[in-house]
Amino acid sequence: MSFEGDLFVGEEKKILIWGTGNICNEVLKNGIQGKTVGFIESTGSRREYRGLPVYSADTLPEDFDSIIVANKSVDAVYKVCQEKGINLTKCIFLFPVKTACGNTNREEVRDILGEKNYTNYCAELGEWQGTFFERDMEKYRRLNKRKNFEIQEEYLWPVVSDKYGDAGTIENYFWQDLWAAKLIHQSGAREHFDIGSRIDGFISHLLAMGIDVTMIDVRDFPKQVEGLHTIIDDATTLRQVADGSIGSLSALCSLEHFGLGRYGDEVDPEGCFQCFANIQKKLKREGHLYLSLPVGKERVEFNAHRIFYPVTVVESFPAMELIEFSCATEAEMEYHVDIHKYDNDIHDGTHRFGLFHFRKKE
C-alpha cells in the first residue's frame, strides 16, 4: 500500500466520493481504506477534481465498490439514488438520512472509512459502539483505583466527536468577525449599531473593547448583556432609528437573508435592497459601514441566501465611498481584492464572503 498526496493508492476497494467540498476534503485528509477512483456531484458542474474524474448520477462508472456520501444534503442524494437505481447498500451516508438506508454493516463501514472517519460517522449517528470509546472505557476500568470514580452505566455520557477534532475552527466567520472588529476598534468608535451579526463572535469582540452596541434583529435576544442594547424589529426599514444618527454600523452575513422568509421575515425579493437604501439614510456624514455578504456568480439560493456580484453591492450604496473590499474563505483572508475577481465563482461546499468597508460621502 502507498499514498499519493492524501489519496490512498492500492489494491483495496474502489471508492467514489459524493461531494467535492470541505467534507470530502476532510474525509480524504483523515484517510480512507481503499482507492479513490472519482467523485460525484449532484449538479455536475465540473469534470475533474483533485486530478480524478467527476461523475453525475447518470454517468457513474460500473466498476466501484462503495460510495461515501460526503454531503450534508443526504435526503436529496438518497432521492437521486432511488430515482437512478443506484445500489443503496453500496452507499455510506456520513450524515443521518430520514429513512434508514445505505450500508448498515458497521464492520465493513469501519474498514472503509478508517478510524477517524468512522469515529465522526458514529458521532453524527449518536453511536459509540465499535469506537475508541469502548477500548478507553475498558482501560479506565482496569486502571482506576478510586471507588467514587468508578464507571457506572447510568452515568455514561459518550462523547466521540472530539477525539480527532481540531482545537477550534478558523473559517470565514472567524476572519470576517476579526476584520470588522479591528477596523471598528481602530476607528475609535465608542458606540456602534449592528444588524443581525453573530453575538457569540463579533459582538462579544466589541463588548470586550468597551464599545456600546445596539443590535437590531427580527428575532428575540436570548439574554440581557451589559453594554448590549437591543431593538427587536424588521431591520429592512430601520424605522426606529433617526435619519443621519449612526456613526458606525455593521451587518455581517445578515442582509443577504432579507426578504427570503428564512428568519420569520416577510417574503420580499427587494428586501435586502430596501435595507441597503435605508442604511444610507441612517448613517451620519462620514459614518462608517462594515458589510459581509456572500460574493460570486450572482444568484439566489432560496431560501438560504443571495450571492452578490461585488459590484452590485457597491452600486447599491451610491451615497457611500468604498474604502476597502477584501474576501474571506474558510482557508484564508485576502485583502484589497479586485472587485471583479470572483464574478464567476461557484462555491464548492462553502462560500466566499465579500468584506466591504464604506464611508458615507459628505
Disulfide bonds with the S-S distance in Angstrom:
none
